[in-house]
Structures are given as C-alpha cells and as structure tokens.
Amino acid sequence: MLAPSAFERNLIGAGFVASPAGQQRDLMQPSASVLERVKALMTSAPVDWREMRRGHTAAETWVMRFEDGRSAFVKHATDEQTATWLKSERSVYEFVQKDFLPELIGWDGEEFPILMLEDLSGARTVPPWQEDDVRRVFELLERLEQTKLPEIFRSLTDYPEPFNGWQEIAKDPLAFLKSGFATPGWLEAALPVLVEAETAADLKGDSLVHTDFRSDNIFFHRDRTLLIDWNWACKGNPSFDLVSWLPTLHTEGGPPPWEFTLDEPNLIAMQAGYLAHRVSKPPADLNDSIRRMQQKQLRSALPWAAKALGLPSPDPT
C-alpha cells in the first residue's frame, strides 16, 4: 500500500483520515469490479491505492496510482443516497468547470456511480492558517458569487434541511437551555427577535453556493484555492457561504466574525439558529465529532447574531 503523504499525515492528525498503521484490517479494499471500472475510465490499470476516510460520507474513497504514472481521487457510491450525492456533485463539475474545483477526470454512471477527480495529495490544508490564506478564501468566495447557475440547479430556498432552528427551539426551549449557551431570561427576551430575523432571511439568488463551506473542504494547491465536496451545492444568496464559514474560522484561531463588515443580520441569525437547534438534539441523534464542531461554531455564531440584531450578550451559563 502507498505510504501516507505529508498532506495525509496532517489529515490523520486532525482525525479526517484513519492512520493506516496498525489498522490494515479496517481498511476498505476496492472490489474487482470497481478496479475494472476505474481501469476503463483511466485506460490504465490501478497499481496501488490508499483509502481516504474523510468527512462523514458512506461512499468509498481512495487515492489510486496507475500504470502510466498518473494518480486520481476515486469516489464510489455504496447506496442510493451516496449515488444521488455523486450525481449532484458531477453536475456541478460538468457545468462550472472553474479551477477552484478539482479537475473532473472520469465518470461512470452505473447504479452505484464512480466519480474520479484530480488528486490533491500535494495540496495544503487548514488549520493552521498561514498569512494570506484568509485573503485567498475571500477571493474564492467572490468567484463563487460571480459564478451564476441556470434554473435547472436546485435553489437554496428548496434546501433539503429547513433553516428554521429558532422556530424549532421556540417549540422546546428547554432542550436548548440545557446546552448551557444562554440563560432562560436571555432566551425568553431574544427568541421573538431571532425567530423574526430567521424567517426574514433572504436565501434567493443565482450565485453558486457550496452550502458546506468550512476549512476541511478548502485546499491550497500552488496558486489555486480549491473547494471539494460539491454534492450539496445550490444557487442562491452568496452571503450564505460567508456566514457559514466565519464562525468556523474563529474557532480555528481567526478573528471573530463581527470584526468583518457584513450587512446580513437575518442570515447571521439563521445560521446561529441552525447550530443552536443542532446542538440541542439528543447525543444519539448526532455524530460526536459533528456535535463538538458545531458547539464550537455556536460559541462564535450566537454572540455574532446578538450583536447583529442589537441584542444583549447571550450570557452563557
């Protein structure tokens, strides 16, 4: 098997990729049929591969090296859900064709599709953030805003998961209060304002919106700043990605989000409500690593929402 690159050692340390050392029995090997399909797409046989356990997808993923010296990142759908995700992701790669996406190398659209993309093993990931990285990400966000999608793409207003966190919390405020992010008095006074703002949030637009814009989907490769995992992409208000990203940046050592100028108080409240509702759910309903990540984000997003709406500090317990 291929030894992990420096890039992958960083991912292993961050928990995004399982270390191959001592864990070979747990590693998923591509089936003979998958290898044959990949060979047909590349017109070259795979000679080595390394499983990539990254994110929270059930799809099988590998970095493969081929007889002709090339390499590629390979995603294989394992069920109907991951098949749908790969089809959605492929549609973005085919339509957008910008250098902030990895190059689309191959596609096999059988019942359980295979998507082959540019190998980014030599790219740099964050955190840690280096000087000039934040500027590059802002430039990337501007390019997404300038990329317009046609009507055939799903709108952010029709996103599969509704952005109604504060409305849900209003039905059961105790679950949120148990999380310790705010006092009962603060929530009672702030909740009507938060619900009104969330309801008024403008999601409409025709810009390309990633909808999962955070550091583990960002890669720096030479002079390119790239985004991966496009299966939830929509067209809509481009500020959505910025509002989603800034609390994450803060948790990773960046400045607090309220230091940036952004006139989107309703979107900010909506994002805080999404996180607040997520961390209010029972532990069994949410992956532990996702819960910890969203708790960190909420510690930034909730005071940001309060400041944006002119509310007092949430005064966490």
C-alpha positions as CSV (number, residue, x, y, z in Angstrom):
1,M,0.0,0.0,0.0
2,L,1.1,3.6,-0.6
3,A,2.7,5.3,2.4
4,P,0.7,8.4,3.6
5,S,1.9,11.7,2.2
6,A,2.7,14.8,4.4
7,F,-0.7,16.1,3.4
8,E,-2.4,12.9,4.6
9,R,-0.4,12.8,7.8
10,N,-1.9,16.2,8.6
11,L,-5.4,14.8,7.9
12,I,-4.6,11.8,10.1
13,G,-3.6,14.0,13.0
14,A,-6.8,16.1,12.6
15,G,-8.9,13.0,12.6
16,F,-10.1,13.3,9.0
17,V,-8.3,10.1,7.8
18,A,-7.7,6.9,9.6
19,S,-4.0,6.1,10.1
20,P,-3.0,3.0,8.1
21,A,-0.5,2.0,10.7
22,G,-1.9,-0.9,12.7
23,Q,-5.3,-0.6,11.1
24,Q,-5.0,-2.6,7.9
25,R,-7.8,-4.9,8.8
26,D,-10.2,-2.0,8.9
27,L,-9.3,-0.5,5.5
28,M,-11.8,-0.9,2.7
29,Q,-10.3,-2.5,-0.4
30,P,-11.8,-1.7,-3.8
31,S,-13.6,-4.7,-5.3
32,A,-12.5,-6.3,-8.5
33,S,-15.5,-4.7,-10.3
34,V,-14.6,-1.3,-9.1
35,L,-11.0,-1.7,-10.2
36,E,-12.1,-2.8,-13.6
37,R,-14.4,0.2,-14.0
38,V,-11.7,2.6,-12.9
39,K,-9.2,1.0,-15.3
40,A,-11.7,1.6,-18.1
41,L,-12.1,5.2,-17.2
42,M,-8.4,5.9,-17.0
43,T,-7.4,3.5,-19.8
44,S,-4.7,2.4,-17.4
45,A,-4.7,-0.2,-14.6
46,P,-4.6,0.8,-10.9
47,V,-1.3,-0.5,-9.4
48,D,-1.8,0.9,-5.8
49,W,-4.4,2.6,-3.7
50,R,-4.9,4.1,-0.3
51,E,-8.3,4.5,1.3
52,M,-9.3,8.0,2.4
53,R,-11.6,8.3,5.3
54,R,-12.5,11.9,5.3
55,G,-15.7,13.7,6.3
56,H,-18.9,11.8,7.1
57,T,-19.9,10.1,3.8
58,A,-20.7,6.5,3.4
59,A,-19.1,6.5,-0.1
60,E,-15.9,4.5,-0.6
61,T,-13.0,6.8,-1.4
62,W,-9.4,6.1,-2.4
63,V,-6.4,7.8,-3.9
64,M,-5.2,5.5,-6.7
65,R,-2.0,5.3,-8.7
66,F,-1.9,3.9,-12.2
67,E,0.5,2.1,-14.5
68,D,1.0,5.2,-16.6
69,G,2.2,7.2,-13.6
70,R,-1.0,9.2,-13.1
71,S,-3.0,9.3,-9.9
72,A,-6.6,10.2,-9.0
73,F,-9.1,10.6,-6.2
74,V,-11.9,8.0,-6.6
75,K,-15.3,8.1,-5.1
76,H,-17.6,5.1,-5.3
77,A,-21.3,5.2,-4.3
78,T,-22.4,2.4,-1.9
79,D,-26.1,3.1,-1.6
80,E,-28.9,5.1,-3.2
81,Q,-28.1,8.2,-1.0
82,T,-24.4,8.3,-2.0
83,A,-25.4,7.6,-5.6
84,T,-27.6,10.7,-5.6
85,W,-24.9,12.8,-3.9
86,L,-22.3,11.8,-6.6
87,K,-24.7,12.6,-9.4
88,S,-25.3,16.0,-7.9
89,E,-21.6,16.6,-7.5
90,R,-20.8,15.5,-11.0
91,S,-23.4,18.0,-12.4
92,V,-21.5,20.9,-10.7
93,Y,-18.2,19.7,-12.1
94,E,-19.6,19.5,-15.6
95,F,-21.3,22.8,-15.6
96,V,-19.0,25.1,-13.6
97,Q,-15.6,24.0,-14.9
98,K,-13.5,26.5,-12.9
99,D,-10.1,26.0,-11.4
100,F,-11.4,26.3,-7.9
101,L,-12.8,22.8,-8.4
102,P,-10.6,19.7,-8.7
103,E,-10.4,18.6,-12.3
104,L,-13.1,16.0,-13.3
105,I,-11.2,13.0,-14.6
106,G,-13.8,10.4,-15.1
107,W,-17.4,9.4,-14.5
108,D,-19.2,6.0,-14.6
109,G,-22.9,6.5,-14.1
110,E,-23.9,2.9,-13.3
111,E,-26.4,2.2,-10.4
112,F,-23.6,2.9,-7.9
113,P,-21.5,5.6,-9.8
114,I,-17.8,6.2,-9.7
115,L,-16.5,9.8,-9.7
116,M,-12.8,10.4,-10.4
117,L,-11.2,13.7,-9.6
118,E,-7.8,15.4,-9.5
119,D,-5.6,14.0,-6.8
120,L,-4.9,16.8,-4.3
121,S,-2.5,14.9,-2.1
122,G,0.1,17.5,-2.6
123,A,-2.1,20.4,-1.5
124,R,-2.0,22.2,1.8
125,T,-5.0,22.2,4.2
126,V,-6.1,24.4,7.1
127,P,-5.8,24.8,10.0
128,P,-3.3,26.0,10.8
129,W,-3.9,29.2,8.8
130,Q,-1.0,30.9,7.2
131,E,-0.5,34.5,6.3
132,D,-2.6,35.5,3.3
133,D,-4.9,32.4,3.5
134,V,-7.9,34.4,4.6
135,R,-7.5,36.8,1.7
136,R,-7.4,33.9,-0.7
137,V,-10.5,32.5,0.7
138,F,-12.3,35.8,0.4
139,E,-11.2,35.9,-3.2
140,L,-12.6,32.3,-3.6
141,L,-15.9,33.5,-2.2
142,E,-16.0,36.3,-4.7
143,R,-15.5,33.9,-7.5
144,L,-18.4,31.7,-6.3
145,E,-20.6,34.8,-6.2
146,Q,-19.6,35.7,-9.8
147,T,-20.5,32.1,-10.9
148,K,-24.1,32.1,-12.0
149,L,-26.2,28.9,-12.2
150,P,-29.1,28.2,-14.5
151,E,-32.7,27.4,-13.4
152,I,-32.0,23.6,-13.6
153,F,-30.0,23.8,-10.4
154,R,-31.7,23.4,-7.0
155,S,-32.3,26.7,-5.2
156,L,-31.1,27.3,-1.7
157,T,-34.8,28.1,-0.9
158,D,-35.5,24.4,-1.5
159,Y,-32.6,23.1,0.5
160,P,-33.5,19.6,1.9
161,E,-33.0,20.6,5.5
162,P,-35.1,23.7,6.5
163,F,-33.3,26.6,8.2
164,N,-35.8,27.1,11.0
165,G,-33.7,26.4,14.1
166,W,-35.1,29.2,16.2
167,Q,-38.6,28.3,15.3
168,E,-37.9,24.7,16.4
169,I,-36.3,26.0,19.6
170,A,-39.4,28.1,20.3
171,K,-41.4,24.8,20.5
172,D,-39.0,23.3,23.0
173,P,-36.7,25.9,24.6
174,L,-35.6,23.6,27.4
175,A,-33.6,21.4,25.1
176,F,-31.5,24.4,24.0
177,L,-31.2,25.8,27.5
178,K,-29.8,22.5,28.7
179,S,-26.8,23.0,26.4
180,G,-25.7,26.0,28.5
181,F,-25.3,28.5,25.8
182,A,-27.8,31.1,27.2
183,T,-29.8,31.9,30.3
184,P,-33.6,31.4,30.4
185,G,-34.1,35.2,30.7
186,W,-32.0,36.0,27.7
187,L,-33.7,33.4,25.5
188,E,-37.1,34.5,26.5
189,A,-36.4,38.1,25.6
190,A,-34.3,37.3,22.4
191,L,-36.3,34.5,20.9
192,P,-39.1,36.6,19.2
193,V,-36.4,38.7,17.6
194,L,-34.4,35.7,16.5
195,V,-37.4,33.9,15.0
196,E,-38.4,37.1,13.1
197,A,-34.9,37.5,11.7
198,E,-34.6,33.9,10.7
199,T,-37.9,34.0,8.9
200,A,-36.9,37.1,7.0
201,A,-33.5,35.7,5.9
202,D,-33.1,36.1,2.1
203,L,-31.8,32.9,0.5
204,K,-32.7,33.8,-3.1
205,G,-30.1,34.4,-5.8
206,D,-28.5,32.7,-8.8
207,S,-24.9,32.5,-7.5
208,L,-23.1,29.2,-6.9
209,V,-23.4,28.4,-3.2
210,H,-21.4,25.5,-1.7
211,T,-23.5,25.2,1.5
212,D,-20.8,23.3,3.4
213,F,-18.1,26.0,3.3
214,R,-15.6,25.2,6.0
215,S,-11.8,24.5,6.4
216,D,-11.8,20.8,5.8
217,N,-13.3,21.4,2.3
218,I,-10.7,24.1,1.5
219,F,-7.3,23.2,-0.2
220,F,-4.4,25.4,-1.2
221,H,-2.5,24.0,-4.2
222,R,0.2,26.2,-5.6
223,D,-1.6,29.4,-6.7
224,R,-5.1,27.7,-6.6
225,T,-7.6,27.8,-3.8
226,L,-9.9,24.9,-4.2
227,L,-13.2,23.6,-2.7
228,I,-14.2,20.0,-2.6
229,D,-17.4,18.0,-1.8
230,W,-20.0,19.8,-4.0
231,N,-22.9,17.4,-3.6
232,W,-25.0,20.0,-1.6
233,A,-24.3,22.9,-4.0
234,C,-27.2,25.2,-4.8
235,K,-27.9,28.5,-6.4
236,G,-28.8,31.3,-4.0
237,N,-27.6,34.2,-1.9
238,P,-23.8,34.1,-2.0
239,S,-23.5,35.5,1.6
240,F,-24.7,32.2,2.9
241,D,-21.3,30.6,2.5
242,L,-19.5,33.5,4.1
243,V,-21.9,33.5,7.1
244,S,-21.4,29.7,7.5
245,W,-17.6,30.0,7.3
246,L,-16.7,32.9,9.6
247,P,-17.6,31.2,12.9
248,T,-15.5,28.2,11.8
249,L,-12.6,30.5,11.1
250,H,-12.9,32.0,14.5
251,T,-12.8,28.6,16.2
252,E,-9.5,27.9,14.3
253,G,-7.7,31.0,15.6
254,G,-9.0,33.6,13.2
255,P,-10.7,36.9,14.2
256,P,-14.3,36.9,15.5
257,P,-16.9,37.2,12.7
258,W,-18.2,40.5,14.0
259,E,-14.9,42.1,13.0
260,F,-15.9,41.7,9.3
261,T,-18.3,44.1,7.7
262,L,-21.4,42.1,6.6
263,D,-24.9,43.6,6.4
264,E,-26.8,40.3,6.7
265,P,-28.3,40.2,10.2
266,N,-31.1,37.8,9.2
267,L,-28.7,35.3,7.7
268,I,-26.4,35.5,10.7
269,A,-29.4,34.8,13.0
270,M,-30.5,32.0,10.8
271,Q,-27.0,30.3,10.9
272,A,-26.9,30.7,14.7
273,G,-30.4,29.1,14.9
274,Y,-29.3,26.2,12.7
275,L,-26.4,25.5,15.0
276,A,-28.4,26.1,18.2
277,H,-31.0,23.6,17.1
278,R,-28.4,21.0,16.1
279,V,-26.6,21.1,19.5
280,S,-29.9,20.9,21.3
281,K,-30.6,17.4,19.8
282,P,-30.0,14.3,21.9
283,P,-26.5,12.9,21.7
284,A,-27.7,9.8,19.9
285,D,-29.0,11.9,17.0
286,L,-25.7,13.5,16.1
287,N,-22.2,12.2,15.4
288,D,-19.9,13.1,18.3
289,S,-17.3,14.9,16.1
290,I,-20.0,16.9,14.4
291,R,-21.6,17.9,17.7
292,R,-18.2,19.1,19.1
293,M,-17.6,21.1,15.9
294,Q,-21.0,22.7,15.9
295,Q,-20.7,23.6,19.6
296,K,-17.5,25.4,18.9
297,Q,-19.1,27.2,16.0
298,L,-22.1,28.2,18.1
299,R,-19.9,29.8,20.7
300,S,-18.9,32.3,17.9
301,A,-22.2,32.4,15.9
302,L,-24.6,33.1,18.8
303,P,-22.9,36.3,20.1
304,W,-22.4,37.4,16.5
305,A,-26.2,37.1,16.0
306,A,-26.8,39.0,19.2
307,K,-24.5,41.8,18.0
308,A,-26.0,41.8,14.5
309,L,-29.6,42.2,15.9
310,G,-28.7,44.6,18.7
311,L,-29.5,42.1,21.4
312,P,-27.7,41.8,24.7
313,S,-24.9,39.2,25.1
314,P,-26.4,35.7,25.5
315,D,-24.6,35.4,28.8
316,P,-23.9,31.7,28.7
317,T,-24.1,29.7,31.9
